[in-house]
Amino acid sequence: MLSKLISFLFTLALALCSAASLAAALDLNTASEAELDSIKGIGPGTSGKILDERKKGRFKDWPDLIDRIKGIGPIKAAQFSAEGVTVGGELFQPSVTPSVAKKSPAP
């Protein structure tokens, strides 16, 4: 009896994890207006901008989306990506810029 209960709980946990990962994966090139509105940080105005820009062509990648949608920058893109949102199936990867070494003043 205990082994059946453990087996049931294990199966239930796997099903919930699978459902959660499927629900979290949402591509901005294919999401409906309702799906866009369900993303934290995207309201009706931003979802409208995304849908309007998509009519002109799919987003090639995150930098393309950031260039074309006013109000979405690297910080928002990282937040969306943390929720499982993708562009072309890819999560946002912030570009790393090397820091410029400060020159010490001459003696």
Biopython code that builds the backbone (N, CA, C, O; Angstrom):
import numpy as np
from Bio.PDB.StructureBuilder import StructureBuilder

atoms = [
    (1, "MET", "N", (0.823, -1.193, 0.000)),
    (1, "MET", "CA", (0.000, 0.000, 0.000)),
    (1, "MET", "C", (0.871, 1.264, 0.000)),
    (1, "MET", "O", (0.608, 2.204, -0.750)),
    (2, "LEU", "N", (1.894, 1.278, 0.833)),
    (2, "LEU", "CA", (2.779, 2.426, 0.918)),
    (2, "LEU", "C", (3.533, 2.626, -0.406)),
    (2, "LEU", "O", (3.724, 3.758, -0.852)),
    (3, "SER", "N", (3.949, 1.541, -1.015)),
    (3, "SER", "CA", (4.679, 1.668, -2.279)),
    (3, "SER", "C", (3.770, 2.221, -3.377)),
    (3, "SER", "O", (4.240, 2.962, -4.240)),
    (4, "LYS", "N", (2.489, 1.881, -3.364)),
    (4, "LYS", "CA", (1.551, 2.427, -4.349)),
    (4, "LYS", "C", (1.362, 3.924, -4.133)),
    (4, "LYS", "O", (1.281, 4.692, -5.091)),
    (5, "LEU", "N", (1.294, 4.330, -2.875)),
    (5, "LEU", "CA", (1.146, 5.745, -2.552)),
    (5, "LEU", "C", (2.377, 6.527, -3.004)),
    (5, "LEU", "O", (2.259, 7.602, -3.593)),
    (6, "ILE", "N", (3.540, 5.984, -2.728)),
    (6, "ILE", "CA", (4.790, 6.649, -3.143)),
    (6, "ILE", "C", (4.859, 6.731, -4.655)),
    (6, "ILE", "O", (5.245, 7.764, -5.203)),
    (7, "SER", "N", (4.494, 5.667, -5.329)),
    (7, "SER", "CA", (4.495, 5.643, -6.787)),
    (7, "SER", "C", (3.529, 6.683, -7.350)),
    (7, "SER", "O", (3.856, 7.384, -8.308)),
    (8, "PHE", "N", (2.348, 6.781, -6.761)),
    (8, "PHE", "CA", (1.353, 7.760, -7.191)),
    (8, "PHE", "C", (1.872, 9.185, -7.001)),
    (8, "PHE", "O", (1.745, 10.017, -7.900)),
    (9, "LEU", "N", (2.453, 9.468, -5.841)),
    (9, "LEU", "CA", (2.976, 10.803, -5.562)),
    (9, "LEU", "C", (4.119, 11.161, -6.507)),
    (9, "LEU", "O", (4.222, 12.303, -6.956)),
    (10, "PHE", "N", (4.964, 10.202, -6.803)),
    (10, "PHE", "CA", (6.083, 10.425, -7.727)),
    (10, "PHE", "C", (5.541, 10.757, -9.120)),
    (10, "PHE", "O", (6.004, 11.701, -9.761)),
    (11, "THR", "N", (4.573, 9.988, -9.579)),
    (11, "THR", "CA", (3.968, 10.230, -10.890)),
    (11, "THR", "C", (3.284, 11.591, -10.932)),
    (11, "THR", "O", (3.392, 12.317, -11.920)),
    (12, "LEU", "N", (2.591, 11.926, -9.873)),
    (12, "LEU", "CA", (1.923, 13.226, -9.787)),
    (12, "LEU", "C", (2.947, 14.362, -9.829)),
    (12, "LEU", "O", (2.735, 15.359, -10.518)),
    (13, "ALA", "N", (4.043, 14.221, -9.106)),
    (13, "ALA", "CA", (5.085, 15.253, -9.091)),
    (13, "ALA", "C", (5.685, 15.430, -10.480)),
    (13, "ALA", "O", (5.910, 16.561, -10.910)),
    (14, "LEU", "N", (5.946, 14.348, -11.182)),
    (14, "LEU", "CA", (6.484, 14.446, -12.541)),
    (14, "LEU", "C", (5.502, 15.138, -13.478)),
    (14, "LEU", "O", (5.899, 15.962, -14.302)),
    (15, "ALA", "N", (4.232, 14.805, -13.351)),
    (15, "ALA", "CA", (3.212, 15.425, -14.197)),
    (15, "ALA", "C", (3.124, 16.923, -13.938)),
    (15, "ALA", "O", (3.002, 17.711, -14.876)),
    (16, "LEU", "N", (3.185, 17.317, -12.676)),
    (16, "LEU", "CA", (3.122, 18.740, -12.342)),
    (16, "LEU", "C", (4.342, 19.484, -12.857)),
    (16, "LEU", "O", (4.216, 20.600, -13.359)),
    (17, "CYS", "N", (5.520, 18.885, -12.741)),
    (17, "CYS", "CA", (6.740, 19.521, -13.247)),
    (17, "CYS", "C", (6.671, 19.682, -14.759)),
    (17, "CYS", "O", (7.061, 20.723, -15.288)),
    (18, "SER", "N", (6.183, 18.671, -15.456)),
    (18, "SER", "CA", (6.055, 18.742, -16.908)),
    (18, "SER", "C", (5.063, 19.817, -17.312)),
    (18, "SER", "O", (5.321, 20.583, -18.240)),
    (19, "ALA", "N", (3.939, 19.880, -16.628)),
    (19, "ALA", "CA", (2.922, 20.886, -16.933)),
    (19, "ALA", "C", (3.463, 22.287, -16.670)),
    (19, "ALA", "O", (3.200, 23.208, -17.443)),
    (20, "ALA", "N", (4.206, 22.453, -15.598)),
    (20, "ALA", "CA", (4.760, 23.775, -15.264)),
    (20, "ALA", "C", (5.766, 24.213, -16.312)),
    (20, "ALA", "O", (5.778, 25.381, -16.701)),
    (21, "SER", "N", (6.608, 23.305, -16.777)),
    (21, "SER", "CA", (7.602, 23.690, -17.775)),
    (21, "SER", "C", (6.944, 23.991, -19.113)),
    (21, "SER", "O", (7.407, 24.873, -19.836)),
    (22, "LEU", "N", (5.870, 23.275, -19.461)),
    (22, "LEU", "CA", (5.156, 23.564, -20.698)),
    (22, "LEU", "C", (4.449, 24.906, -20.610)),
    (22, "LEU", "O", (4.427, 25.661, -21.582)),
    (23, "ALA", "N", (3.875, 25.209, -19.463)),
    (23, "ALA", "CA", (3.162, 26.472, -19.295)),
    (23, "ALA", "C", (4.125, 27.647, -19.320)),
    (23, "ALA", "O", (3.761, 28.729, -19.781)),
    (24, "ALA", "N", (5.330, 27.458, -18.841)),
    (24, "ALA", "CA", (6.294, 28.548, -18.762)),
    (24, "ALA", "C", (6.913, 28.858, -20.123)),
    (24, "ALA", "O", (7.318, 29.994, -20.369)),
    (25, "ALA", "N", (6.992, 27.871, -21.007)),
    (25, "ALA", "CA", (7.609, 28.085, -22.313)),
    (25, "ALA", "C", (6.633, 28.815, -23.225)),
    (25, "ALA", "O", (5.594, 28.272, -23.600)),
    (26, "LEU", "N", (6.973, 30.042, -23.576)),
    (26, "LEU", "CA", (6.100, 30.855, -24.416)),
    (26, "LEU", "C", (6.979, 31.690, -25.331)),
    (26, "LEU", "O", (7.810, 32.473, -24.870)),
    (27, "ASP", "N", (6.786, 31.512, -26.642)),
    (27, "ASP", "CA", (7.604, 32.252, -27.596)),
    (27, "ASP", "C", (6.860, 33.507, -28.051)),
    (27, "ASP", "O", (5.682, 33.443, -28.404)),
    (28, "LEU", "N", (7.549, 34.641, -28.040)),
    (28, "LEU", "CA", (6.919, 35.911, -28.404)),
    (28, "LEU", "C", (6.562, 35.975, -29.879)),
    (28, "LEU", "O", (5.760, 36.821, -30.275)),
    (29, "ASN", "N", (7.133, 35.105, -30.704)),
    (29, "ASN", "CA", (6.783, 35.073, -32.118)),
    (29, "ASN", "C", (5.464, 34.352, -32.387)),
    (29, "ASN", "O", (4.884, 34.515, -33.460)),
    (30, "THR", "N", (4.989, 33.570, -31.443)),
    (30, "THR", "CA", (3.780, 32.781, -31.676)),
    (30, "THR", "C", (2.686, 33.003, -30.634)),
    (30, "THR", "O", (1.569, 32.514, -30.804)),
    (31, "ALA", "N", (2.984, 33.722, -29.570)),
    (31, "ALA", "CA", (2.022, 33.903, -28.476)),
    (31, "ALA", "C", (0.821, 34.728, -28.923)),
    (31, "ALA", "O", (0.948, 35.680, -29.693)),
    (32, "SER", "N", (-0.338, 34.339, -28.423)),
    (32, "SER", "CA", (-1.567, 35.096, -28.691)),
    (32, "SER", "C", (-1.587, 36.349, -27.806)),
    (32, "SER", "O", (-0.753, 36.507, -26.915)),
    (33, "GLU", "N", (-2.540, 37.219, -28.067)),
    (33, "GLU", "CA", (-2.671, 38.432, -27.246)),
    (33, "GLU", "C", (-2.924, 38.062, -25.788)),
    (33, "GLU", "O", (-2.337, 38.660, -24.886)),
    (34, "ALA", "N", (-3.786, 37.088, -25.552)),
    (34, "ALA", "CA", (-4.087, 36.662, -24.180)),
    (34, "ALA", "C", (-2.843, 36.080, -23.508)),
    (34, "ALA", "O", (-2.600, 36.330, -22.328)),
    (35, "GLU", "N", (-2.065, 35.313, -24.250)),
    (35, "GLU", "CA", (-0.839, 34.751, -23.681)),
    (35, "GLU", "C", (0.171, 35.852, -23.365)),
    (35, "GLU", "O", (0.838, 35.809, -22.330)),
    (36, "LEU", "N", (0.283, 36.834, -24.252)),
    (36, "LEU", "CA", (1.192, 37.951, -23.995)),
    (36, "LEU", "C", (0.760, 38.713, -22.747)),
    (36, "LEU", "O", (1.590, 39.071, -21.912)),
    (37, "ASP", "N", (-0.540, 38.958, -22.626)),
    (37, "ASP", "CA", (-1.053, 39.692, -21.465)),
    (37, "ASP", "C", (-0.849, 38.922, -20.161)),
    (37, "ASP", "O", (-0.833, 39.521, -19.086)),
    (38, "SER", "N", (-0.693, 37.611, -20.248)),
    (38, "SER", "CA", (-0.507, 36.800, -19.036)),
    (38, "SER", "C", (0.917, 36.869, -18.501)),
    (38, "SER", "O", (1.185, 36.416, -17.388)),
    (39, "ILE", "N", (1.830, 37.430, -19.282)),
    (39, "ILE", "CA", (3.222, 37.541, -18.854)),
    (39, "ILE", "C", (3.362, 38.749, -17.933)),
    (39, "ILE", "O", (2.949, 39.858, -18.274)),
    (40, "LYS", "N", (3.950, 38.517, -16.763)),
    (40, "LYS", "CA", (4.161, 39.614, -15.809)),
    (40, "LYS", "C", (5.053, 40.663, -16.467)),
    (40, "LYS", "O", (6.151, 40.355, -16.932)),
    (41, "GLY", "N", (4.573, 41.905, -16.501)),
    (41, "GLY", "CA", (5.344, 42.995, -17.091)),
    (41, "GLY", "C", (4.893, 43.373, -18.491)),
    (41, "GLY", "O", (5.339, 44.381, -19.039)),
    (42, "ILE", "N", (3.997, 42.556, -19.080)),
    (42, "ILE", "CA", (3.448, 42.889, -20.400)),
    (42, "ILE", "C", (1.965, 43.174, -20.221)),
    (42, "ILE", "O", (1.188, 42.304, -19.827)),
    (43, "GLY", "N", (1.596, 44.399, -20.515)),
    (43, "GLY", "CA", (0.197, 44.777, -20.443)),
    (43, "GLY", "C", (-0.382, 44.881, -21.839)),
    (43, "GLY", "O", (0.274, 44.525, -22.818)),
    (44, "PRO", "N", (-1.607, 45.367, -21.933)),
    (44, "PRO", "CA", (-2.263, 45.473, -23.237)),
    (44, "PRO", "C", (-1.505, 46.353, -24.240)),
    (44, "PRO", "O", (-1.493, 46.056, -25.434)),
    (45, "GLY", "N", (-0.880, 47.419, -23.766)),
    (45, "GLY", "CA", (-0.136, 48.303, -24.666)),
    (45, "GLY", "C", (1.065, 47.613, -25.282)),
    (45, "GLY", "O", (1.285, 47.693, -26.490)),
    (46, "THR", "N", (1.841, 46.936, -24.449)),
    (46, "THR", "CA", (3.036, 46.252, -24.940)),
    (46, "THR", "C", (2.661, 45.058, -25.803)),
    (46, "THR", "O", (3.309, 44.802, -26.818)),
    (47, "SER", "N", (1.628, 44.327, -25.415)),
    (47, "SER", "CA", (1.225, 43.184, -26.235)),
    (47, "SER", "C", (0.752, 43.666, -27.609)),
    (47, "SER", "O", (0.996, 43.005, -28.618)),
    (48, "GLY", "N", (0.080, 44.809, -27.648)),
    (48, "GLY", "CA", (-0.331, 45.384, -28.926)),
    (48, "GLY", "C", (0.853, 45.751, -29.799)),
    (48, "GLY", "O", (0.843, 45.513, -31.006)),
    (49, "LYS", "N", (1.886, 46.341, -29.176)),
    (49, "LYS", "CA", (3.104, 46.683, -29.926)),
    (49, "LYS", "C", (3.767, 45.431, -30.486)),
    (49, "LYS", "O", (4.212, 45.417, -31.633)),
    (50, "ILE", "N", (3.830, 44.378, -29.668)),
    (50, "ILE", "CA", (4.455, 43.131, -30.112)),
    (50, "ILE", "C", (3.675, 42.551, -31.293)),
    (50, "ILE", "O", (4.272, 42.146, -32.290)),
    (51, "LEU", "N", (2.353, 42.510, -31.185)),
    (51, "LEU", "CA", (1.536, 41.963, -32.270)),
    (51, "LEU", "C", (1.656, 42.805, -33.538)),
    (51, "LEU", "O", (1.720, 42.256, -34.638)),
    (52, "ASP", "N", (1.686, 44.135, -33.398)),
    (52, "ASP", "CA", (1.832, 45.011, -34.567)),
    (52, "ASP", "C", (3.177, 44.789, -35.255)),
    (52, "ASP", "O", (3.243, 44.699, -36.481)),
    (53, "GLU", "N", (4.235, 44.703, -34.475)),
    (53, "GLU", "CA", (5.567, 44.492, -35.053)),
    (53, "GLU", "C", (5.696, 43.104, -35.684)),
    (53, "GLU", "O", (6.386, 42.935, -36.689)),
    (54, "ARG", "N", (5.034, 42.127, -35.096)),
    (54, "ARG", "CA", (5.072, 40.766, -35.656)),
    (54, "ARG", "C", (4.445, 40.708, -37.033)),
    (54, "ARG", "O", (4.834, 39.877, -37.854)),
    (55, "LYS", "N", (3.472, 41.583, -37.303)),
    (55, "LYS", "CA", (2.858, 41.641, -38.631)),
    (55, "LYS", "C", (3.884, 42.023, -39.692)),
    (55, "LYS", "O", (3.757, 41.637, -40.854)),
    (56, "LYS", "N", (4.893, 42.776, -39.292)),
    (56, "LYS", "CA", (5.958, 43.201, -40.211)),
    (56, "LYS", "C", (6.988, 42.100, -40.419)),
    (56, "LYS", "O", (7.750, 42.131, -41.385)),
    (57, "GLY", "N", (7.010, 41.142, -39.525)),
    (57, "GLY", "CA", (7.968, 40.038, -39.617)),
    (57, "GLY", "C", (8.297, 39.513, -38.238)),
    (57, "GLY", "O", (8.218, 40.230, -37.241)),
    (58, "ARG", "N", (8.671, 38.232, -38.204)),
    (58, "ARG", "CA", (9.039, 37.605, -36.941)),
    (58, "ARG", "C", (10.251, 38.306, -36.335)),
    (58, "ARG", "O", (11.050, 38.919, -37.043)),
    (59, "PHE", "N", (10.370, 38.206, -35.020)),
    (59, "PHE", "CA", (11.556, 38.725, -34.344)),
    (59, "PHE", "C", (12.682, 37.714, -34.567)),
    (59, "PHE", "O", (12.515, 36.524, -34.302)),
    (60, "LYS", "N", (13.818, 38.189, -35.052)),
    (60, "LYS", "CA", (14.944, 37.293, -35.324)),
    (60, "LYS", "C", (15.546, 36.759, -34.036)),
    (60, "LYS", "O", (15.922, 35.591, -33.945)),
    (61, "ASP", "N", (15.631, 37.641, -33.035)),
    (61, "ASP", "CA", (16.254, 37.286, -31.762)),
    (61, "ASP", "C", (15.891, 38.366, -30.752)),
    (61, "ASP", "O", (15.154, 39.302, -31.062)),
    (62, "TRP", "N", (16.418, 38.224, -29.545)),
    (62, "TRP", "CA", (16.111, 39.207, -28.500)),
    (62, "TRP", "C", (16.568, 40.617, -28.865)),
    (62, "TRP", "O", (15.804, 41.558, -28.651)),
    (63, "PRO", "N", (17.781, 40.817, -29.407)),
    (63, "PRO", "CA", (18.167, 42.189, -29.773)),
    (63, "PRO", "C", (17.212, 42.817, -30.799)),
    (63, "PRO", "O", (16.945, 44.017, -30.747)),
    (64, "ASP", "N", (16.704, 42.004, -31.728)),
    (64, "ASP", "CA", (15.738, 42.506, -32.702)),
    (64, "ASP", "C", (14.460, 42.948, -32.002)),
    (64, "ASP", "O", (13.915, 44.006, -32.317)),
    (65, "LEU", "N", (13.980, 42.154, -31.062)),
    (65, "LEU", "CA", (12.786, 42.518, -30.302)),
    (65, "LEU", "C", (13.019, 43.802, -29.512)),
    (65, "LEU", "O", (12.174, 44.696, -29.510)),
    (66, "ILE", "N", (14.160, 43.891, -28.844)),
    (66, "ILE", "CA", (14.477, 45.075, -28.036)),
    (66, "ILE", "C", (14.555, 46.320, -28.913)),
    (66, "ILE", "O", (14.121, 47.395, -28.498)),
    (67, "ASP", "N", (15.103, 46.188, -30.123)),
    (67, "ASP", "CA", (15.187, 47.332, -31.040)),
    (67, "ASP", "C", (13.820, 47.773, -31.536)),
    (67, "ASP", "O", (13.586, 48.965, -31.739)),
    (68, "ARG", "N", (12.924, 46.829, -31.729)),
    (68, "ARG", "CA", (11.636, 47.130, -32.350)),
    (68, "ARG", "C", (10.520, 47.479, -31.370)),
    (68, "ARG", "O", (9.544, 48.117, -31.764)),
    (69, "ILE", "N", (10.637, 47.081, -30.104)),
    (69, "ILE", "CA", (9.567, 47.320, -29.129)),
    (69, "ILE", "C", (10.031, 48.317, -28.075)),
    (69, "ILE", "O", (10.846, 47.990, -27.212)),
    (70, "LYS", "N", (9.503, 49.541, -28.155)),
    (70, "LYS", "CA", (9.837, 50.562, -27.169)),
    (70, "LYS", "C", (9.296, 50.111, -25.813)),
    (70, "LYS", "O", (8.144, 49.690, -25.707)),
    (71, "GLY", "N", (10.117, 50.199, -24.796)),
    (71, "GLY", "CA", (9.706, 49.805, -23.449)),
    (71, "GLY", "C", (10.251, 48.457, -23.023)),
    (71, "GLY", "O", (10.163, 48.090, -21.851)),
    (72, "ILE", "N", (10.819, 47.711, -23.972)),
    (72, "ILE", "CA", (11.470, 46.448, -23.614)),
    (72, "ILE", "C", (12.962, 46.619, -23.857)),
    (72, "ILE", "O", (13.414, 46.813, -24.986)),
    (73, "GLY", "N", (13.703, 46.543, -22.777)),
    (73, "GLY", "CA", (15.149, 46.627, -22.846)),
    (73, "GLY", "C", (15.751, 45.363, -22.249)),
    (73, "GLY", "O", (15.034, 44.397, -21.986)),
    (74, "PRO", "N", (17.046, 45.363, -22.037)),
    (74, "PRO", "CA", (17.715, 44.178, -21.508)),
    (74, "PRO", "C", (17.186, 43.721, -20.144)),
    (74, "PRO", "O", (17.120, 42.520, -19.879)),
    (75, "ILE", "N", (16.814, 44.657, -19.290)),
    (75, "ILE", "CA", (16.328, 44.273, -17.958)),
    (75, "ILE", "C", (14.986, 43.553, -18.078)),
    (75, "ILE", "O", (14.794, 42.493, -17.483)),
    (76, "LYS", "N", (14.060, 44.126, -18.843)),
    (76, "LYS", "CA", (12.757, 43.476, -19.045)),
    (76, "LYS", "C", (12.935, 42.145, -19.762)),
    (76, "LYS", "O", (12.287, 41.160, -19.408)),
    (77, "ALA", "N", (13.798, 42.107, -20.757)),
    (77, "ALA", "CA", (14.024, 40.866, -21.502)),
    (77, "ALA", "C", (14.526, 39.771, -20.563)),
    (77, "ALA", "O", (14.105, 38.619, -20.669)),
    (78, "ALA", "N", (15.418, 40.125, -19.651)),
    (78, "ALA", "CA", (15.931, 39.150, -18.684)),
    (78, "ALA", "C", (14.813, 38.681, -17.751)),
    (78, "ALA", "O", (14.752, 37.502, -17.401)),
    (79, "GLN", "N", (13.930, 39.597, -17.348)),
    (79, "GLN", "CA", (12.804, 39.224, -16.487)),
    (79, "GLN", "C", (11.859, 38.270, -17.210)),
    (79, "GLN", "O", (11.421, 37.267, -16.646)),
    (80, "PHE", "N", (11.554, 38.592, -18.459)),
    (80, "PHE", "CA", (10.667, 37.713, -19.233)),
    (80, "PHE", "C", (11.298, 36.340, -19.415)),
    (80, "PHE", "O", (10.635, 35.313, -19.267)),
    (81, "SER", "N", (12.568, 36.337, -19.732)),
    (81, "SER", "CA", (13.284, 35.079, -19.958)),
    (81, "SER", "C", (13.309, 34.232, -18.691)),
    (81, "SER", "O", (13.225, 33.006, -18.765)),
    (82, "ALA", "N", (13.423, 34.868, -17.538)),
    (82, "ALA", "CA", (13.421, 34.139, -16.266)),
    (82, "ALA", "C", (12.081, 33.434, -16.047)),
    (82, "ALA", "O", (12.005, 32.445, -15.318)),
    (83, "GLU", "N", (11.023, 33.952, -16.684)),
    (83, "GLU", "CA", (9.705, 33.330, -16.593)),
    (83, "GLU", "C", (9.503, 32.271, -17.675)),
    (83, "GLU", "O", (8.435, 31.663, -17.749)),
    (84, "GLY", "N", (10.521, 32.042, -18.518)),
    (84, "GLY", "CA", (10.427, 31.031, -19.565)),
    (84, "GLY", "C", (10.044, 31.575, -20.923)),
    (84, "GLY", "O", (9.804, 30.797, -21.847)),
    (85, "VAL", "N", (9.979, 32.890, -21.073)),
    (85, "VAL", "CA", (9.609, 33.496, -22.348)),
    (85, "VAL", "C", (10.817, 33.441, -23.278)),
    (85, "VAL", "O", (11.946, 33.704, -22.866)),
    (86, "THR", "N", (10.557, 33.092, -24.550)),
    (86, "THR", "CA", (11.624, 32.979, -25.536)),
    (86, "THR", "C", (11.315, 33.820, -26.767)),
    (86, "THR", "O", (10.184, 34.257, -26.978)),
    (87, "VAL", "N", (12.345, 34.032, -27.566)),
    (87, "VAL", "CA", (12.197, 34.605, -28.903)),
    (87, "VAL", "C", (12.892, 33.616, -29.833)),
    (87, "VAL", "O", (14.098, 33.395, -29.729)),
    (88, "GLY", "N", (12.130, 33.032, -30.732)),
    (88, "GLY", "CA", (12.694, 32.028, -31.624)),
    (88, "GLY", "C", (13.182, 30.804, -30.869)),
    (88, "GLY", "O", (14.099, 30.117, -31.318)),
    (89, "GLY", "N", (12.575, 30.532, -29.729)),
    (89, "GLY", "CA", (12.950, 29.372, -28.927)),
    (89, "GLY", "C", (14.164, 29.590, -28.035)),
    (89, "GLY", "O", (14.603, 28.663, -27.354)),
    (90, "GLU", "N", (14.711, 30.797, -28.029)),
    (90, "GLU", "CA", (15.918, 31.095, -27.252)),
    (90, "GLU", "C", (15.600, 32.006, -26.071)),
    (90, "GLU", "O", (14.839, 32.966, -26.199)),
    (91, "LEU", "N", (16.186, 31.696, -24.934)),
    (91, "LEU", "CA", (16.102, 32.578, -23.778)),
    (91, "LEU", "C", (17.032, 33.759, -23.988)),
    (91, "LEU", "O", (17.982, 33.678, -24.768)),
    (92, "PHE", "N", (16.763, 34.848, -23.298)),
    (92, "PHE", "CA", (17.589, 36.049, -23.411)),
    (92, "PHE", "C", (18.966, 35.796, -22.827)),
    (92, "PHE", "O", (19.094, 35.270, -21.722)),
    (93, "GLN", "N", (19.985, 36.166, -23.565)),
    (93, "GLN", "CA", (21.373, 36.087, -23.110)),
    (93, "GLN", "C", (21.948, 37.499, -23.145)),
    (93, "GLN", "O", (22.273, 38.008, -24.218)),
    (94, "PRO", "N", (22.077, 38.133, -21.984)),
    (94, "PRO", "CA", (22.611, 39.502, -21.995)),
    (94, "PRO", "C", (24.040, 39.508, -22.514)),
    (94, "PRO", "O", (24.843, 38.631, -22.193)),
    (95, "SER", "N", (24.335, 40.508, -23.316)),
    (95, "SER", "CA", (25.708, 40.609, -23.822)),
    (95, "SER", "C", (26.593, 41.143, -22.710)),
    (95, "SER", "O", (26.213, 42.043, -21.961)),
    (96, "VAL", "N", (27.742, 40.584, -22.626)),
    (96, "VAL", "CA", (28.690, 40.991, -21.593)),
    (96, "VAL", "C", (29.699, 41.913, -22.240)),
    (96, "VAL", "O", (30.368, 41.544, -23.205)),
    (97, "THR", "N", (29.803, 43.120, -21.699)),
    (97, "THR", "CA", (30.784, 44.061, -22.213)),
    (97, "THR", "C", (31.934, 44.149, -21.228)),
    (97, "THR", "O", (31.715, 44.307, -20.027)),
    (98, "PRO", "N", (33.138, 44.049, -21.720)),
    (98, "PRO", "CA", (34.274, 44.113, -20.796)),
    (98, "PRO", "C", (34.366, 45.475, -20.148)),
    (98, "PRO", "O", (34.135, 46.499, -20.791)),
    (99, "SER", "N", (34.705, 45.480, -18.870)),
    (99, "SER", "CA", (34.855, 46.762, -18.184)),
    (99, "SER", "C", (36.179, 47.404, -18.598)),
    (99, "SER", "O", (37.184, 46.729, -18.821)),
    (100, "VAL", "N", (36.141, 48.687, -18.687)),
    (100, "VAL", "CA", (37.346, 49.422, -19.090)),
    (100, "VAL", "C", (38.167, 49.682, -17.835)),
    (100, "VAL", "O", (37.668, 50.248, -16.863)),
    (101, "ALA", "N", (39.401, 49.274, -17.865)),
    (101, "ALA", "CA", (40.284, 49.482, -16.721)),
    (101, "ALA", "C", (40.565, 50.970, -16.557)),
    (101, "ALA", "O", (40.902, 51.663, -17.517)),
    (102, "LYS", "N", (40.422, 51.445, -15.334)),
    (102, "LYS", "CA", (40.695, 52.863, -15.073)),
    (102, "LYS", "C", (42.194, 53.065, -15.035)),
    (102, "LYS", "O", (42.943, 52.288, -14.443)),
    (103, "LYS", "N", (42.603, 54.137, -15.689)),
    (103, "LYS", "CA", (44.022, 54.466, -15.652)),
    (103, "LYS", "C", (44.331, 55.226, -14.371)),
    (103, "LYS", "O", (43.599, 56.126, -13.961)),
    (104, "SER", "N", (45.426, 54.838, -13.762)),
    (104, "SER", "CA", (45.816, 55.551, -12.555)),
    (104, "SER", "C", (46.505, 56.851, -12.960)),
    (104, "SER", "O", (47.214, 56.903, -13.965)),
    (105, "PRO", "N", (46.291, 57.879, -12.180)),
    (105, "PRO", "CA", (46.902, 59.166, -12.533)),
    (105, "PRO", "C", (48.426, 59.067, -12.492)),
    (105, "PRO", "O", (49.005, 58.320, -11.703)),
    (106, "ALA", "N", (49.037, 59.832, -13.354)),
    (106, "ALA", "CA", (50.511, 59.847, -13.421)),
    (106, "ALA", "C", (51.059, 60.475, -12.137)),
    (106, "ALA", "O", (50.487, 61.430, -11.612)),
    (107, "PRO", "N", (52.167, 59.932, -11.641)),
    (107, "PRO", "CA", (52.730, 60.510, -10.396)),
    (107, "PRO", "C", (53.297, 61.880, -10.567)),
    (107, "PRO", "O", (53.795, 62.466, -9.606)),
]
sb = StructureBuilder()
sb.init_structure("model")
sb.init_model(0)
sb.init_chain("A")
sb.init_seg("    ")
for serial, (resi, resn, name, xyz) in enumerate(atoms, 1):
    if name == "N":
        sb.init_residue(resn, " ", resi, " ")
    sb.init_atom(name, np.array(xyz, "f"), 0.0, 1.0, " ", f" {name:<3s}", serial, name[0])
structure = sb.get_structure()
